[in-house]
Amino acid sequence: MWNKDSLQQLVKENLSDYLFVVVSNREPYIHNYVGSDIECIVPASGLTVALDPVMRASGGVWVAHGSGSADKAVSDKKSCVRVPPESPSYTLKRVWITEEEFDRYYLGFSNEALWPLCHIVYQRPQFNIDDWNAYKQVNRLFADAVLDVIKDRKAFVFIQDYHLTLLSRMIKARHRRVVTAQFWHIPWPNREAFRICPWQNEILDGLLGNDLLGFHIAYHCDNFIQTVDRALECKVDYEDNAIIRSNNKTYVAPFPISVDFDRISENARNPAVDAEIAAIREKYHLTDEIIGIGLDRIDYTKGIPERLKAIDNLLTEYPKYKYNNRLVFFQLAEPSRIKIPRYKELNDEIDCMVEAINNKHEVEGWKPIIYIKEHKSPLTLLAFNKMAAFCMVSSLHDGMNLVAKEFVSIRNDEDGVLILSRFTGAARELTEALMINPFAVDSIVDSIVAAIEMPRESRRKRMVLMRAKVRNNNIYRWAADILSELMKIDRASSENLHGISI
């Protein structure tokens, strides 16, 4: 069973000669001005949830875009600050980019081109040459920051996600003693879908600068290898799941990401959580209602309109849930990427749906949907997860979805039902959840009814099995598996076994 201590021991025994560096677009801690005061917040990000425990255990440096209004004020001359604030254990080095660069690199190419390209939810990607040029420039800025941190040291560099596809090649061009890995947190589509990208070859070549490339599930690994095999001149070793190109061998493997089960589970036992539940019940005048929850960024991949339509259909087909066994569904959603037109349209769509459904089904002041569109504290999120009869994850396409694993981790009472889209990576592990096709609204309705009516003992059996899986396959195992694979690759490199050219 991997935990923080065993991961620290792995790092101590094997990585003492290396600097461990994580690189991502989003920073794990953001400093903002609130009046004349400075507040540090943890962003609502699966990436932060996943990697912060790893960095606490391993130390090192996290390189990320400095986005907070007070980030510069708390950073030193090298753009660094020690985090987390309550117990500093690693360094956060911030990369400064202009507003125009951010709009083109992040909102433009990353999230209007790559995001819809990789998520098969029928949103057309937008390809713009100026966005692509900005994307390349920001990747260069990140490379400069990483190399400034490493200097002449040996290092393991762990790059995150689709914002930095060119980074490993840029680092390796200037520092050959670096071993790089990249984890792709979103799906990788089939080769026919990806081939429409005008800069497909540059992106694939950039990713193949890594020594190790990880995805959540084997299906995404297969899609990537087939895409490369079709697009580039290279040698594909299907037996080893490796690709050889430009004097570099890249291993491709699945590493299902997870959460810090023990810490989340322990936090859920805090009496402050029960006090927060009582405060929520008082604020929303709750008595014995059936509580359902959805917790998401507002994104067209999350299936929020589909689940709201399911609530509407449920109350129409089963009126008892608004007259007798009243259902209250809390949709907690944090606005995201609202400068992108499709996201603004989605915000407006959800607002209109919530208002229409509540107006349609309102009875004596009771409304079925309570829509909370703001950032909520970790304590409040724990409380909503703990009080819910069911949690609905209806993603249309998702790499993993850590919300599902967090819900399971929180439920020390071994109660509650997870309704889970079969199009998430989490569905491969959490098979005891009620599986849905989020495109089929009627199937969502049936699953909500099944969740509400499920006997206590059946709920307990399902939750016990899911909790055992998440506890065993936790974030520390994920990190240990990747670090162990990196160490194997580094040893092979030292023995001249993996510098093969084509």
Backbone torsions as a table, in degrees:
resi	resn	phi	psi	omega
1	MET	NA	113.5	-179.8
2	TRP	-77.9	140.0	174.9
3	ASN	-145.4	-175.0	-176.9
4	LYS	-59.9	-42.2	-177.6
5	ASP	-66.0	-44.5	-178.6
6	SER	-68.9	-32.8	175.8
7	LEU	-68.0	-41.5	177.0
8	GLN	-60.3	-38.3	179.1
9	GLN	-66.2	-41.0	176.3
10	LEU	-58.9	-44.8	-179.5
11	VAL	-64.5	-44.9	-177.9
12	LYS	-61.7	-40.7	-175.3
13	GLU	-79.5	-25.7	-170.4
14	ASN	-121.2	-20.3	-173.7
15	LEU	-116.7	16.5	-175.5
16	SER	-63.1	-26.5	-180.0
17	ASP	-88.6	-0.7	-175.2
18	TYR	-119.0	148.5	166.9
19	LEU	-90.3	131.1	178.9
20	PHE	-99.7	122.4	-175.0
21	VAL	-124.8	128.8	171.9
22	VAL	-106.0	138.4	179.9
23	VAL	-127.4	129.6	178.3
24	SER	-151.8	160.8	173.6
25	ASN	-67.3	-51.7	-175.3
26	ARG	-86.4	135.7	179.6
27	GLU	-85.5	152.4	-177.4
28	PRO	-77.3	-20.9	177.9
29	TYR	-136.4	132.8	-177.7
30	ILE	-120.0	129.6	177.6
31	HIS	-103.0	123.0	-179.8
32	ASN	-125.5	149.6	171.7
33	TYR	-77.9	133.3	170.5
34	VAL	-124.2	95.1	-169.0
35	GLY	67.4	-125.3	177.5
36	SER	-96.1	-2.6	180.0
37	ASP	-94.2	162.6	176.7
38	ILE	-114.4	127.7	-180.0
39	GLU	-114.3	137.5	176.2
40	CYS	-105.5	124.7	-179.7
41	ILE	-121.2	155.2	173.4
42	VAL	-101.7	118.4	-176.3
43	PRO	-66.0	153.8	176.4
44	ALA	-76.4	89.6	-173.3
45	SER	-145.4	128.7	175.0
46	GLY	-61.4	-32.5	179.1
47	LEU	-62.7	-45.8	179.3
48	THR	-64.5	-44.8	178.3
49	VAL	-55.7	-40.0	-175.1
50	ALA	-77.1	-44.3	-167.9
51	LEU	-96.2	-21.9	179.4
52	ASP	-58.6	-44.3	177.1
53	PRO	-61.6	-33.7	178.8
54	VAL	-65.8	-44.7	-180.0
55	MET	-68.2	-35.4	175.8
56	ARG	-60.6	-37.0	-177.9
57	ALA	-77.6	-37.4	-170.6
58	SER	-100.2	-19.7	-173.4
59	GLY	72.9	-165.0	179.5
60	GLY	102.5	-152.0	-174.0
61	VAL	-133.1	134.8	173.3
62	TRP	-108.4	120.4	178.9
63	VAL	-101.9	126.2	-175.9
64	ALA	-155.2	163.1	177.1
65	HIS	-68.9	125.4	176.9
66	GLY	-80.5	107.4	-172.1
67	SER	-111.8	-10.8	-175.4
68	GLY	-81.2	151.8	-177.9
69	SER	-66.4	-22.7	179.5
70	ALA	-111.4	10.8	-177.4
71	ASP	-59.3	-44.0	-178.7
72	LYS	-67.0	-33.8	-177.1
73	ALA	-65.5	-32.2	-177.1
74	VAL	-98.2	-5.2	-179.3
75	SER	-91.3	152.6	179.6
76	ASP	-85.5	-170.1	-175.7
77	LYS	-65.0	-22.7	177.8
78	LYS	-94.9	14.2	179.4
79	SER	65.2	33.1	-177.0
80	CYS	-116.6	152.9	174.1
81	VAL	-149.3	144.6	178.1
82	ARG	-83.4	137.0	-180.0
83	VAL	-139.7	164.5	-8.3
84	PRO	-70.5	157.1	-172.9
85	PRO	-57.6	-38.2	-175.4
86	GLU	-76.8	-20.4	-178.5
87	SER	-158.1	75.5	-174.0
88	PRO	-57.0	126.7	-178.5
89	SER	-137.7	-9.2	174.7
90	TYR	-152.4	170.8	-175.3
91	THR	-103.7	135.5	172.5
92	LEU	-106.1	116.3	175.6
93	LYS	-103.5	126.0	-173.7
94	ARG	-99.5	141.1	176.1
95	VAL	-104.5	127.9	-178.4
96	TRP	-98.4	125.2	175.8
97	ILE	-129.1	153.3	-177.3
98	THR	-73.7	164.8	178.7
99	GLU	-62.5	-40.4	179.2
100	GLU	-65.9	-41.0	177.5
101	GLU	-61.6	-42.6	179.7
102	PHE	-62.1	-46.4	-178.9
103	ASP	-59.6	-39.6	-176.1
104	ARG	-83.8	-42.0	-177.9
105	TYR	-74.1	-45.8	-173.8
106	TYR	-90.8	-61.3	-179.2
107	LEU	-67.6	-39.7	-176.9
108	GLY	-75.7	-82.5	-171.0
109	PHE	-70.1	-45.1	-177.2
110	SER	-63.3	-44.6	-169.1
111	ASN	-111.7	-7.8	169.7
112	GLU	-106.9	-12.2	177.2
113	ALA	-112.3	-67.3	-173.6
114	LEU	-68.3	-41.5	-177.3
115	TRP	-59.7	-55.5	178.5
116	PRO	-68.2	-27.1	177.8
117	LEU	-62.8	-38.6	-174.9
118	CYS	-89.6	-23.5	177.0
119	HIS	-97.5	117.6	-177.6
120	ILE	-85.1	77.5	177.8
121	VAL	-125.0	17.4	171.2
122	TYR	67.4	33.3	170.5
123	GLN	-104.1	121.6	-173.2
124	ARG	-71.3	129.6	175.8
125	PRO	-68.5	151.5	176.8
126	GLN	-115.1	119.5	-178.0
127	PHE	-108.7	124.5	-175.8
128	ASN	-134.9	128.1	-175.1
129	ILE	-63.5	-35.6	178.4
130	ASP	-67.8	-36.4	175.7
131	ASP	-63.9	-42.7	180.0
132	TRP	-63.3	-41.9	178.9
133	ASN	-64.5	-39.9	177.1
134	ALA	-66.1	-38.1	177.9
135	TYR	-59.4	-45.4	178.2
136	LYS	-63.3	-41.8	-178.9
137	GLN	-64.2	-43.0	-179.9
138	VAL	-67.8	-36.7	173.9
139	ASN	-59.3	-36.8	176.5
140	ARG	-66.2	-39.2	177.6
141	LEU	-62.6	-40.0	177.0
142	PHE	-65.8	-39.5	178.0
143	ALA	-61.5	-42.4	177.9
144	ASP	-60.0	-42.7	-178.3
145	ALA	-66.2	-42.1	179.6
146	VAL	-64.3	-45.5	-179.0
147	LEU	-66.3	-31.7	176.0
148	ASP	-65.6	-34.8	178.4
149	VAL	-73.0	-44.8	-174.1
150	ILE	-72.8	-42.5	-172.6
151	LYS	55.6	-120.0	-177.6
152	ASP	-105.8	16.0	-177.7
153	ARG	-81.7	156.2	167.7
154	LYS	-73.5	142.8	-175.3
155	ALA	-150.8	149.2	164.6
156	PHE	-101.2	123.1	178.9
157	VAL	-114.1	122.8	-176.1
158	PHE	-111.6	104.0	-173.9
159	ILE	-93.5	141.6	-176.3
160	GLN	-111.8	122.4	157.3
161	ASP	77.3	-168.4	-165.8
162	TYR	-86.9	-5.0	-179.9
163	HIS	-77.5	-17.0	-168.8
164	LEU	-130.4	48.1	-174.9
165	THR	-69.6	-21.3	-176.1
166	LEU	-96.9	-4.4	-167.2
167	LEU	-67.1	-44.3	-174.3
168	SER	-62.0	-41.8	178.4
169	ARG	-61.0	-41.6	-178.7
170	MET	-65.2	-38.9	178.9
171	ILE	-68.8	-46.8	-176.6
172	LYS	-64.1	-29.4	-180.0
173	ALA	-64.3	-23.2	-175.1
174	ARG	-116.9	-7.9	-176.9
175	HIS	-154.5	100.1	-173.9
176	ARG	-82.0	-11.0	-177.9
177	ARG	-87.7	11.6	-179.4
178	VAL	-97.4	134.8	170.9
179	VAL	-103.4	125.6	-176.1
180	THR	-118.3	143.4	171.7
181	ALA	-130.6	150.4	177.0
182	GLN	-134.4	134.4	176.8
183	PHE	-111.1	129.1	-177.2
184	TRP	-98.8	107.4	-170.0
185	HIS	-83.4	-7.2	-179.3
186	ILE	-114.3	172.3	178.8
187	PRO	-64.5	156.2	166.3
188	TRP	-109.5	123.3	-173.9
189	PRO	-77.8	176.1	176.4
190	ASN	-69.1	162.8	-172.2
191	ARG	-63.6	-30.8	179.8
192	GLU	-68.7	-34.5	178.3
193	ALA	-70.6	-42.4	-173.3
194	PHE	-74.4	-23.6	-173.3
195	ARG	-68.4	-11.4	178.1
196	ILE	-75.6	-13.7	-179.7
197	CYS	-68.2	125.2	-178.2
198	PRO	-63.2	-24.5	-177.5
199	TRP	-113.1	34.8	-179.6
200	GLN	-55.4	-48.9	-174.3
201	ASN	-64.3	-40.8	179.3
202	GLU	-63.7	-40.7	-179.8
203	ILE	-67.0	-45.6	-180.0
204	LEU	-63.7	-42.9	178.8
205	ASP	-63.3	-39.1	177.7
206	GLY	-61.6	-45.5	180.0
207	LEU	-64.8	-32.0	179.5
208	LEU	-77.6	2.0	168.3
209	GLY	-72.8	-17.0	179.6
210	ASN	-76.4	151.6	172.5
211	ASP	-81.5	-28.0	-179.8
212	LEU	-140.7	133.3	178.3
213	LEU	-126.3	120.9	-175.0
214	GLY	-112.5	144.3	173.3
215	PHE	-127.9	169.4	-178.6
216	HIS	-70.5	-40.5	-172.6
217	ILE	-135.2	159.3	-176.6
218	ALA	-62.3	-31.7	-179.9
219	TYR	-59.8	-40.4	178.7
220	HIS	-70.5	-34.7	174.7
221	CYS	-60.5	-47.0	-179.8
222	ASP	-60.8	-42.7	179.2
223	ASN	-60.6	-43.0	-179.4
224	PHE	-64.3	-47.6	-178.1
225	ILE	-61.0	-41.5	178.7
226	GLN	-66.9	-35.4	177.2
227	THR	-63.7	-46.1	179.5
228	VAL	-64.7	-43.4	-177.9
229	ASP	-60.4	-35.8	179.7
230	ARG	-77.9	-34.4	-167.5
231	ALA	-95.0	-33.6	-169.2
232	LEU	-118.7	157.6	169.6
233	GLU	-80.6	111.1	-176.1
234	CYS	-163.2	174.4	175.0
235	LYS	-114.0	125.7	179.4
236	VAL	-105.3	121.8	176.6
237	ASP	-99.4	94.5	-175.8
238	TYR	-69.0	-26.1	179.7
239	GLU	-69.0	-39.5	-179.2
240	ASP	-95.4	-2.8	-172.8
241	ASN	52.4	55.0	-177.6
242	ALA	-136.0	154.5	-179.8
243	ILE	-127.8	129.6	-177.8
244	ILE	-111.1	122.0	-178.9
245	ARG	-158.4	137.1	174.5
246	SER	52.1	52.2	176.9
247	ASN	60.7	26.0	179.4
248	ASN	-139.0	137.5	176.4
249	LYS	-109.3	121.0	-178.4
250	THR	-109.1	119.7	175.2
251	TYR	-86.9	136.8	-178.4
252	VAL	-118.4	124.0	-173.9
253	ALA	-150.4	153.5	176.5
254	PRO	-86.7	135.8	175.3
255	PHE	-137.0	90.8	-177.5
256	PRO	-63.0	117.5	-177.1
257	ILE	-73.6	157.1	-177.5
258	SER	-146.3	-157.6	-176.3
259	VAL	-128.8	170.3	176.5
260	ASP	-83.7	83.4	-172.7
261	PHE	-55.0	-51.3	-173.7
262	ASP	-62.6	-41.3	-178.8
263	ARG	-68.7	-43.3	179.1
264	ILE	-63.5	-44.9	-179.5
265	SER	-61.5	-41.2	178.9
266	GLU	-68.0	-41.7	178.1
267	ASN	-60.1	-34.0	-179.1
268	ALA	-68.0	-19.6	179.2
269	ARG	-84.1	-8.6	-178.7
270	ASN	-61.3	128.7	178.4
271	PRO	-54.9	-25.0	178.9
272	ALA	-62.8	-27.3	178.5
273	VAL	-67.7	-43.8	178.3
274	ASP	-64.8	-35.8	176.5
275	ALA	-65.7	-37.9	177.8
276	GLU	-67.3	-37.6	176.2
277	ILE	-60.8	-44.1	178.7
278	ALA	-61.5	-39.1	179.4
279	ALA	-66.8	-39.9	178.1
280	ILE	-64.2	-44.6	179.7
281	ARG	-60.9	-40.1	179.4
282	GLU	-69.1	-43.2	-177.5
283	LYS	-61.5	-39.1	-175.5
284	TYR	-104.5	13.3	174.6
285	HIS	55.0	48.7	-178.7
286	LEU	-93.4	140.2	176.0
287	THR	-121.4	-90.2	-178.9
288	ASP	-115.4	27.3	-179.8
289	GLU	-65.7	154.5	171.5
290	ILE	-81.7	123.6	-174.4
291	ILE	-105.3	125.2	170.5
292	GLY	-116.2	152.7	-179.8
293	ILE	-135.9	151.6	166.5
294	GLY	-134.8	133.2	-177.5
295	LEU	-130.1	114.4	-172.8
296	ASP	-153.4	158.2	155.0
297	ARG	-71.4	151.6	176.7
298	ILE	-79.0	101.6	-175.5
299	ASP	-145.3	143.5	-177.3
300	TYR	-69.2	-10.5	176.6
301	THR	-83.1	-13.3	-170.4
302	LYS	-86.5	-9.4	176.2
303	GLY	70.4	31.2	-178.5
304	ILE	-67.9	-46.1	177.3
305	PRO	-59.3	-36.5	-179.5
306	GLU	-64.4	-41.4	-179.5
307	ARG	-71.5	-33.6	176.8
308	LEU	-66.8	-40.1	176.0
309	LYS	-61.7	-36.4	178.6
310	ALA	-65.0	-39.7	176.7
311	ILE	-62.3	-42.4	177.5
312	ASP	-59.1	-50.7	-179.6
313	ASN	-63.7	-38.1	179.4
314	LEU	-58.7	-47.8	-176.8
315	LEU	-70.7	-26.3	175.8
316	THR	-73.5	-44.0	-177.8
317	GLU	-79.0	-30.4	-177.3
318	TYR	-126.9	75.3	-175.9
319	PRO	-62.1	-15.2	178.4
320	LYS	-60.5	-24.8	-179.0
321	TYR	-79.0	1.1	170.7
322	LYS	-121.2	-7.0	179.2
323	TYR	-112.3	-39.9	-176.8
324	ASN	-110.2	-77.9	178.4
325	ASN	-86.1	79.8	-170.3
326	ARG	-67.7	135.8	179.2
327	LEU	-103.1	134.0	171.6
328	VAL	-124.2	120.0	-179.6
329	PHE	-107.0	118.0	176.9
330	PHE	-93.1	118.7	172.5
331	GLN	-104.5	105.9	175.7
332	LEU	-95.4	123.9	-173.8
333	ALA	-143.3	134.3	178.3
334	GLU	-104.6	124.6	179.1
335	PRO	-57.3	145.6	-174.9
336	SER	-148.7	135.7	171.7
337	ARG	53.3	40.3	-172.5
338	ILE	-69.9	-9.6	174.7
339	LYS	-75.0	-18.8	178.7
340	ILE	-81.9	127.4	-174.6
341	PRO	-52.9	-42.5	-177.2
342	ARG	-63.1	-32.8	179.4
343	TYR	-73.9	-37.3	175.8
344	LYS	-64.3	-41.5	177.2
345	GLU	-61.0	-40.4	179.3
346	LEU	-65.1	-42.0	176.1
347	ASN	-56.7	-47.2	-179.3
348	ASP	-64.8	-39.9	180.0
349	GLU	-61.4	-45.5	-179.2
350	ILE	-66.0	-43.3	177.2
351	ASP	-54.6	-46.7	-178.0
352	CYS	-67.1	-40.2	-179.9
353	MET	-63.6	-45.6	-179.4
354	VAL	-60.7	-45.4	-179.4
355	GLU	-63.3	-44.2	-178.1
356	ALA	-65.8	-43.6	-178.6
357	ILE	-66.4	-42.5	178.9
358	ASN	-64.7	-41.1	177.8
359	ASN	-64.1	-37.1	-177.9
360	LYS	-68.7	-38.4	-170.5
361	HIS	-110.3	0.2	-177.1
362	GLU	-57.3	134.8	178.5
363	VAL	-135.4	114.7	174.4
364	GLU	50.5	45.5	177.9
365	GLY	87.7	-15.1	177.3
366	TRP	-79.4	134.9	175.1
367	LYS	-126.4	140.4	-173.1
368	PRO	-75.2	-28.7	-174.9
369	ILE	-116.8	126.5	172.0
370	ILE	-111.8	112.0	-173.3
371	TYR	-101.8	116.4	-177.9
372	ILE	-114.6	104.5	-172.8
373	LYS	-107.4	76.2	-179.7
374	GLU	-166.4	164.4	176.4
375	HIS	-70.5	132.5	178.3
376	LYS	-115.5	149.0	-179.0
377	SER	-69.2	157.8	175.3
378	PRO	-55.7	-36.5	178.9
379	LEU	-62.0	-44.6	-179.8
380	THR	-65.8	-39.5	178.3
381	LEU	-65.5	-39.6	174.5
382	LEU	-58.2	-44.0	-177.8
383	ALA	-63.4	-45.1	179.7
384	PHE	-63.8	-41.6	178.0
385	ASN	-63.5	-37.8	-175.4
386	LYS	-75.1	-29.0	-175.5
387	MET	-91.7	-9.4	-172.4
388	ALA	-78.8	140.5	171.4
389	ALA	-75.6	-32.5	176.1
390	PHE	-150.6	151.5	175.7
391	CYS	-118.7	129.8	-177.0
392	MET	-108.4	121.2	174.6
393	VAL	-116.8	101.9	-171.9
394	SER	-114.8	37.0	-178.4
395	SER	-56.6	137.3	176.1
396	LEU	-74.7	-28.6	175.9
397	HIS	-165.2	129.0	-175.8
398	ASP	-150.2	142.0	178.1
399	GLY	-64.1	-51.3	177.0
400	MET	-134.4	-66.2	-173.2
401	ASN	85.0	95.2	-178.5
402	LEU	-79.7	-16.2	175.9
403	VAL	-56.4	-40.7	-179.9
404	ALA	-62.4	-43.5	-178.7
405	LYS	-72.3	-32.0	176.1
406	GLU	-65.8	-42.9	178.8
407	PHE	-57.4	-46.1	179.7
408	VAL	-63.8	-41.1	-178.1
409	SER	-65.2	-33.6	-176.3
410	ILE	-74.6	-27.1	-169.5
411	ARG	-80.8	71.3	174.7
412	ASN	-62.8	-22.5	179.8
413	ASP	-77.3	-1.5	-179.6
414	GLU	55.5	38.4	179.7
415	ASP	-129.7	176.4	-178.8
416	GLY	91.0	151.6	-178.1
417	VAL	-122.3	133.4	175.4
418	LEU	-97.6	121.9	173.2
419	ILE	-102.2	117.7	-165.2
420	LEU	-130.4	131.4	175.2
421	SER	-64.4	134.8	177.9
422	ARG	-71.4	-8.0	-179.2
423	PHE	-97.9	25.2	172.8
424	THR	-110.8	154.4	173.9
425	GLY	-63.7	-32.8	-179.1
426	ALA	-60.9	-26.6	-178.9
427	ALA	-64.6	-22.6	178.3
428	ARG	-69.9	-26.8	-178.5
429	GLU	-100.9	-46.2	-171.5
430	LEU	-90.1	64.2	-173.7
431	THR	-72.6	-11.8	177.6
432	GLU	-83.4	-6.6	174.0
433	ALA	-68.8	162.1	172.5
434	LEU	-81.1	111.5	-174.5
435	MET	-83.4	138.1	179.3
436	ILE	-130.3	153.7	163.8
437	ASN	-96.1	107.2	-173.1
438	PRO	-65.9	-15.5	176.6
439	PHE	-79.3	-15.4	-179.2
440	ALA	-105.3	93.2	-172.9
441	VAL	-60.3	-36.7	-179.7
442	ASP	-61.2	-35.3	179.0
443	SER	-69.3	-30.4	176.2
444	ILE	-67.1	-42.3	178.2
445	VAL	-58.5	-47.3	-179.5
446	ASP	-60.0	-39.2	-178.9
447	SER	-70.7	-35.4	176.3
448	ILE	-63.6	-44.2	178.2
449	VAL	-61.4	-44.0	179.4
450	ALA	-62.1	-38.9	178.9
451	ALA	-64.9	-43.8	-178.4
452	ILE	-67.2	-40.1	-174.5
453	GLU	-89.3	-5.3	-176.0
454	MET	-64.2	132.3	178.2
455	PRO	-61.5	151.3	-177.5
456	ARG	-55.4	-43.2	-176.9
457	GLU	-66.2	-36.2	177.2
458	SER	-66.9	-40.3	177.1
459	ARG	-62.0	-42.1	-178.5
460	ARG	-63.9	-45.9	-178.7
461	LYS	-59.9	-44.5	179.3
462	ARG	-63.6	-44.9	-176.8
463	MET	-68.4	-38.5	178.1
464	VAL	-59.2	-45.3	-179.3
465	LEU	-65.4	-42.1	-179.8
466	MET	-67.3	-40.3	179.2
467	ARG	-62.9	-38.9	178.9
468	ALA	-62.8	-39.9	179.3
469	LYS	-65.4	-46.5	-177.5
470	VAL	-68.8	-37.4	178.7
471	ARG	-63.5	-42.2	-179.0
472	ASN	-73.3	-45.4	180.0
473	ASN	-95.5	63.9	-174.2
474	ASN	-91.6	-177.2	-175.9
475	ILE	-64.1	-31.3	-179.0
476	TYR	-71.5	-35.2	174.1
477	ARG	-64.8	-43.4	177.7
478	TRP	-56.1	-48.8	-179.4
479	ALA	-66.1	-42.7	-178.8
480	ALA	-63.9	-39.5	178.8
481	ASP	-62.9	-43.1	-179.6
482	ILE	-68.0	-45.5	179.8
483	LEU	-63.3	-40.2	179.0
484	SER	-63.0	-40.8	178.5
485	GLU	-66.4	-39.3	177.0
486	LEU	-61.2	-41.4	179.9
487	MET	-65.3	-38.9	176.2
488	LYS	-61.9	-43.2	-179.7
489	ILE	-64.3	-41.5	-179.4
490	ASP	-65.0	-40.1	177.9
491	ARG	-63.7	-42.3	178.8
492	ALA	-62.6	-38.4	179.4
493	SER	-64.7	-41.6	-179.7
494	SER	-63.7	-27.9	179.4
495	GLU	-92.0	11.3	178.8
496	ASN	60.0	37.5	-179.2
497	LEU	-102.5	-5.0	-175.5
498	HIS	-134.4	19.1	173.8
499	GLY	-101.4	64.8	-175.6
500	ILE	-99.3	136.0	-178.6
501	SER	-106.9	161.7	175.4
502	ILE	-135.9	NA	NA
